[in-house]
Amino acid sequence: MQAAATRSQFIIRSDHMGGEAFGRLFSNVFGNLYNDVAHVGSPLSIAGVYGRYEGVSFRRLSYRGDFTVEIPDLNDEITFVIPTAGQIIFNLPGATVGRPNVGLAVEKAQVRSMQIIDGHGQHGLSVRRALFTQRLSTLLGRPIVRTIRFEPQVDLSRAAFQGIKAIVAFATGAELDTLMNSSALMPARLQEMFVDAVLENWPHTYSEALRRPGPAIAPRHVRLAMEYIREHPHCLVSGTELAALSHVSLRALQEGFRRFMGTSIAAYQRQVRLERAHEAFRQGGPESVTQVALALGFSNVGRFCQYFQNAYGLSPQDVRNGLRSTTQNW
């Protein structure tokens, strides 16, 4: 076990450890996340490194023995697996198999069990979706109104994935111990490195937006509609009304938004309202969450809070309180 005396332990290192011993140690260090999970199969051993810090876990592990793990209900995390040997099989609506030339991005909420085949080895990490959302909203300068989805299977022969593997290798290497023990900021920096590396290299629904140098110059009718929406964020104006204001057909306006803004009219309206709400909360004005939501045309405050959480990875109250992250140490 390696960790600084001034921080809670968060890395497990093992050259050889029985599966049950690994599970007990994991529970002692990180809590009982997997405490009630049943391990079914032949005796097994685990070697390697596992670490976890505020919504990010990373691992470089090898296994001996076949076994199946039933996964409990988890927070909204995405697991990325870069197999180095053997196979791992996730029980999803359709079986998903990872092998040395096939990397996997798996929505944990959809997994009921995973099967480790004897001799499997991997570099891997899991990241809470809220961390991706927070970072994307910062990089793009706008709320994230569509759920981020990663390509479920990738060809690991592509050079881009070697960068992610290299960061996992660094995080699980013995030289990291010295850095961890000498810098209280290192875990947070490591978290940011993982999030940025995945967003930059693993294909997802916002990859094109991140690569785009800037928004294309939209035609006049789209700009007119955009200006009206931004000047009247509280107005629940329909697409048909916006089209009439812009002197084009509804179909032409819808196509203009899709082509030049990469989103629908309704999604853009919600984006603008969430931006205004975020700014209001960030400035710490006297208005309550309910007042801000109603003023911006959200009739259901609970739904507004869910939209906001999904868009920024933080709740309205978190932003009001100036919190950077809602995640906790595990």
C-alpha positions as CSV (number, residue, x, y, z in Angstrom):
1,M,0.0,0.0,0.0
2,Q,1.4,3.4,-1.0
3,A,0.0,6.7,0.2
4,A,1.0,9.9,1.9
5,A,0.5,10.0,5.7
6,T,-1.4,13.3,5.4
7,R,-4.0,12.0,2.9
8,S,-6.3,9.0,3.0
9,Q,-4.9,6.0,1.2
10,F,-6.2,5.6,-2.4
11,I,-3.8,3.3,-4.2
12,I,-3.6,-0.5,-3.8
13,R,-0.5,-2.3,-5.1
14,S,-0.2,-6.0,-5.3
15,D,2.3,-8.4,-6.9
16,H,0.0,-11.3,-6.1
17,M,-3.2,-11.3,-4.1
18,G,-6.1,-13.7,-3.8
19,G,-9.4,-12.3,-5.1
20,E,-11.1,-12.4,-1.7
21,A,-8.1,-10.6,0.0
22,F,-8.1,-8.0,-2.8
23,G,-11.9,-7.4,-2.2
24,R,-11.5,-7.0,1.6
25,L,-8.6,-4.6,1.1
26,F,-10.5,-2.6,-1.5
27,S,-13.5,-2.3,0.9
28,N,-11.3,-1.3,3.8
29,V,-9.7,1.5,1.7
30,F,-12.5,2.7,-0.6
31,G,-15.6,1.7,1.3
32,N,-18.2,-1.0,0.6
33,L,-18.9,-0.2,-3.0
34,Y,-18.3,-3.9,-4.0
35,N,-18.7,-5.4,-0.5
36,D,-21.9,-7.4,-1.3
37,V,-20.8,-8.4,-4.9
38,A,-20.7,-12.2,-5.4
39,H,-17.6,-13.6,-7.1
40,V,-18.5,-16.8,-9.0
41,G,-15.9,-19.1,-10.6
42,S,-12.5,-20.7,-9.9
43,P,-10.0,-19.4,-7.4
44,L,-8.2,-16.4,-8.8
45,S,-5.3,-14.0,-8.1
46,I,-4.9,-10.4,-9.0
47,A,-1.7,-8.5,-9.5
48,G,-1.2,-4.8,-10.3
49,V,-2.3,-1.4,-9.1
50,Y,-5.7,0.1,-8.5
51,G,-6.4,3.7,-7.4
52,R,-9.4,6.0,-7.0
53,Y,-9.8,9.7,-6.4
54,E,-12.9,11.9,-6.5
55,G,-14.9,10.3,-9.3
56,V,-11.9,8.8,-11.2
57,S,-10.5,5.3,-10.8
58,F,-7.5,3.9,-12.7
59,R,-6.0,0.4,-12.9
60,R,-3.2,-1.7,-14.4
61,L,-4.2,-5.3,-13.5
62,S,-3.6,-8.9,-14.5
63,Y,-5.8,-11.8,-13.5
64,R,-5.3,-15.6,-13.1
65,G,-8.5,-17.7,-13.1
66,D,-11.9,-17.3,-14.7
67,F,-14.6,-15.5,-12.7
68,T,-17.7,-13.4,-13.1
69,V,-18.6,-10.3,-11.1
70,E,-22.2,-9.1,-10.7
71,I,-22.1,-5.3,-10.8
72,P,-24.2,-3.4,-8.3
73,D,-26.1,-0.2,-9.1
74,L,-23.4,2.4,-9.5
75,N,-23.1,6.2,-10.0
76,D,-23.2,7.4,-13.6
77,E,-19.7,6.3,-14.6
78,I,-18.1,5.4,-17.9
79,T,-15.4,2.7,-17.8
80,F,-12.6,2.6,-20.5
81,V,-10.8,-0.7,-20.9
82,I,-7.6,-1.1,-22.9
83,P,-6.9,-4.9,-22.8
84,T,-3.3,-6.0,-22.9
85,A,-3.9,-9.7,-22.8
86,G,-6.8,-12.2,-22.9
87,Q,-10.4,-11.1,-22.8
88,I,-13.0,-9.3,-20.7
89,I,-16.7,-9.7,-21.4
90,F,-19.4,-7.2,-20.3
91,N,-23.0,-8.4,-19.9
92,L,-24.9,-5.6,-21.7
93,P,-28.0,-5.8,-23.9
94,G,-25.5,-7.2,-26.5
95,A,-22.3,-8.9,-25.3
96,T,-19.3,-6.6,-25.5
97,V,-15.9,-8.2,-25.7
98,G,-12.6,-6.5,-25.1
99,R,-9.3,-8.1,-26.4
100,P,-5.8,-6.7,-27.0
101,N,-6.8,-4.9,-30.2
102,V,-10.3,-3.8,-29.1
103,G,-10.8,-1.1,-26.5
104,L,-14.1,-0.6,-24.8
105,A,-16.1,2.3,-23.4
106,V,-18.8,1.0,-21.2
107,E,-21.7,2.7,-19.5
108,K,-21.6,1.2,-16.0
109,A,-25.3,1.8,-15.4
110,Q,-26.0,-0.6,-18.2
111,V,-23.7,-3.4,-17.0
112,R,-25.1,-6.3,-14.9
113,S,-22.0,-8.5,-14.8
114,M,-18.6,-8.8,-16.3
115,Q,-16.6,-12.0,-17.0
116,I,-12.8,-12.1,-16.7
117,I,-11.1,-14.8,-18.8
118,D,-8.0,-16.5,-17.3
119,G,-4.9,-14.5,-18.3
120,H,-6.7,-11.2,-18.9
121,G,-4.7,-8.0,-18.4
122,Q,-5.7,-4.4,-18.8
123,H,-5.0,-0.7,-18.5
124,G,-8.3,0.9,-17.5
125,L,-10.0,3.8,-16.0
126,S,-13.5,4.9,-14.9
127,V,-14.7,8.5,-14.9
128,R,-17.9,9.9,-13.5
129,R,-19.9,11.5,-16.3
130,A,-20.3,14.8,-14.3
131,L,-16.5,15.3,-14.6
132,F,-16.7,15.1,-18.4
133,T,-19.7,17.4,-18.4
134,Q,-18.0,20.0,-16.3
135,R,-14.9,20.0,-18.5
136,L,-16.8,20.1,-21.7
137,S,-18.9,23.0,-20.6
138,T,-15.7,24.9,-19.8
139,L,-13.9,24.0,-23.0
140,L,-16.9,24.8,-25.3
141,G,-18.1,27.8,-23.3
142,R,-21.7,26.6,-23.1
143,P,-23.9,24.1,-21.3
144,I,-23.9,20.5,-22.5
145,V,-27.5,19.9,-23.5
146,R,-26.9,16.4,-25.1
147,T,-25.7,13.5,-23.0
148,I,-22.1,12.7,-23.9
149,R,-21.7,9.2,-25.4
150,F,-18.4,7.6,-26.2
151,E,-17.7,5.2,-29.1
152,P,-18.3,1.8,-27.4
153,Q,-15.6,-0.1,-29.3
154,V,-12.4,1.3,-30.8
155,D,-9.4,0.0,-32.7
156,L,-6.4,0.2,-30.3
157,S,-3.9,0.2,-33.1
158,R,-4.7,3.9,-33.6
159,A,-2.0,6.1,-32.1
160,A,-4.5,8.2,-30.2
161,F,-5.2,5.5,-27.7
162,Q,-1.6,5.1,-26.8
163,G,-1.7,8.5,-25.0
164,I,-4.5,7.3,-22.7
165,K,-2.6,4.0,-22.0
166,A,0.6,6.0,-21.3
167,I,-1.2,8.1,-18.6
168,V,-2.6,5.0,-17.0
169,A,0.9,3.5,-17.0
170,F,2.3,6.7,-15.4
171,A,-0.5,6.7,-12.8
172,T,0.1,3.1,-11.8
173,G,3.9,3.3,-11.9
174,A,6.0,3.3,-8.8
175,E,7.5,6.7,-9.6
176,L,4.1,8.3,-8.9
177,D,4.4,7.5,-5.2
178,T,7.1,10.1,-4.8
179,L,5.0,12.7,-6.5
180,M,1.9,11.8,-4.5
181,N,3.9,12.1,-1.2
182,S,5.4,15.4,-2.2
183,S,2.4,17.2,-3.7
184,A,-1.1,17.5,-2.2
185,L,-2.3,18.8,-5.6
186,M,-1.1,15.8,-7.6
187,P,-4.3,13.7,-7.3
188,A,-6.4,16.5,-8.7
189,R,-3.9,17.1,-11.5
190,L,-4.0,13.4,-12.3
191,Q,-7.8,13.5,-12.4
192,E,-7.7,16.4,-14.9
193,M,-5.1,14.6,-17.1
194,F,-7.4,11.5,-17.4
195,V,-10.4,13.6,-18.2
196,D,-8.6,15.7,-20.9
197,A,-6.9,12.7,-22.4
198,V,-10.1,10.8,-22.9
199,L,-12.0,13.8,-24.2
200,E,-9.3,14.5,-26.7
201,N,-8.6,11.0,-27.9
202,W,-11.6,8.7,-27.4
203,P,-14.4,9.5,-30.0
204,H,-17.6,10.9,-28.5
205,T,-20.6,13.0,-29.4
206,Y,-18.7,16.3,-28.8
207,S,-15.4,15.3,-30.6
208,E,-16.2,17.4,-33.6
209,A,-17.2,20.4,-31.6
210,L,-13.9,20.3,-29.7
211,R,-12.0,20.1,-33.0
212,R,-14.0,22.9,-34.6
213,P,-11.9,26.1,-34.7
214,G,-15.0,28.2,-34.2
215,P,-18.7,28.5,-35.2
216,A,-19.3,28.9,-38.9
217,I,-20.9,32.2,-40.0
218,A,-24.6,31.5,-39.9
219,P,-26.9,32.9,-42.6
220,R,-29.0,36.0,-41.7
221,H,-32.3,34.1,-40.9
222,V,-30.4,31.9,-38.3
223,R,-28.7,34.9,-36.8
224,L,-32.0,36.7,-36.5
225,A,-33.6,33.8,-34.6
226,M,-30.5,33.4,-32.4
227,E,-30.5,37.1,-31.5
228,Y,-34.2,37.0,-30.6
229,I,-33.7,33.9,-28.4
230,R,-30.7,35.5,-26.6
231,E,-32.6,38.8,-26.1
232,H,-35.7,37.1,-24.9
233,P,-34.6,34.0,-23.0
234,H,-37.7,33.9,-20.8
235,C,-40.1,33.8,-23.8
236,L,-41.4,30.4,-24.8
237,V,-41.5,31.2,-28.5
238,S,-42.1,28.4,-30.9
239,G,-40.1,27.4,-33.9
240,T,-42.9,28.5,-36.2
241,E,-43.0,31.9,-34.6
242,L,-39.2,32.3,-34.9
243,A,-39.4,31.3,-38.6
244,A,-42.0,34.0,-39.2
245,L,-39.8,36.5,-37.4
246,S,-36.9,35.4,-39.6
247,H,-39.0,35.5,-42.8
248,V,-38.2,31.9,-43.8
249,S,-40.1,28.6,-43.5
250,L,-39.9,26.5,-40.4
251,R,-38.0,23.8,-42.3
252,A,-35.4,26.2,-43.6
253,L,-34.8,27.5,-40.0
254,Q,-34.6,24.0,-38.6
255,E,-32.0,23.1,-41.2
256,G,-30.1,26.3,-40.6
257,F,-29.8,25.5,-36.9
258,R,-28.8,21.9,-37.5
259,R,-26.1,22.9,-40.1
260,F,-24.6,26.0,-38.6
261,M,-25.2,25.5,-34.9
262,G,-25.1,21.7,-34.7
263,T,-28.3,21.6,-32.6
264,S,-32.1,22.0,-32.8
265,I,-34.0,25.2,-32.2
266,A,-35.4,23.9,-28.9
267,A,-32.0,22.7,-27.7
268,Y,-30.5,26.1,-28.5
269,Q,-33.3,27.8,-26.5
270,R,-32.6,25.6,-23.5
271,Q,-28.9,26.2,-23.9
272,V,-29.3,30.0,-23.7
273,R,-31.6,29.8,-20.7
274,L,-29.2,27.5,-18.9
275,E,-26.3,29.9,-19.7
276,R,-28.3,32.8,-18.2
277,A,-29.1,30.7,-15.1
278,H,-25.5,29.6,-14.7
279,E,-24.4,33.3,-14.8
280,A,-27.0,34.3,-12.3
281,F,-26.0,31.6,-9.9
282,R,-22.3,32.3,-10.4
283,Q,-22.8,36.0,-9.6
284,G,-24.5,35.0,-6.3
285,G,-27.5,37.2,-6.6
286,P,-30.3,37.2,-4.1
287,E,-32.7,35.3,-6.3
288,S,-33.5,31.7,-5.2
289,V,-33.1,28.7,-7.6
290,T,-36.9,28.7,-8.0
291,Q,-37.0,32.4,-8.9
292,V,-34.3,32.1,-11.5
293,A,-35.9,29.0,-13.0
294,L,-39.4,30.6,-13.3
295,A,-37.9,33.8,-14.6
296,L,-36.3,32.0,-17.4
297,G,-39.4,30.1,-18.5
298,F,-38.9,26.8,-16.7
299,S,-42.3,25.9,-15.1
300,N,-41.0,22.7,-13.5
301,V,-38.2,23.6,-11.0
302,G,-37.2,20.0,-10.4
303,R,-36.8,19.4,-14.2
304,F,-34.8,22.6,-14.5
305,C,-32.4,21.4,-11.8
306,Q,-31.9,18.1,-13.7
307,Y,-31.3,20.0,-16.9
308,F,-28.7,22.2,-15.1
309,Q,-27.0,19.2,-13.5
310,N,-26.8,17.4,-16.8
311,A,-25.5,20.5,-18.6
312,Y,-22.8,21.6,-16.1
313,G,-22.1,18.5,-14.0
314,L,-23.0,20.7,-10.9
315,S,-26.3,21.5,-9.3
316,P,-27.6,25.1,-9.2
317,Q,-26.8,25.2,-5.5
318,D,-23.3,24.0,-6.1
319,V,-22.6,26.9,-8.4
320,R,-24.2,29.4,-6.0
321,N,-21.8,28.0,-3.3
322,G,-18.8,28.3,-5.6
323,L,-18.1,24.5,-5.6
324,R,-15.8,23.1,-8.3
325,S,-17.1,19.6,-8.0
326,T,-19.8,17.6,-6.4
327,T,-17.8,14.4,-6.2
328,Q,-16.5,13.0,-2.9
329,N,-13.5,11.0,-1.9
330,W,-14.0,7.2,-2.1
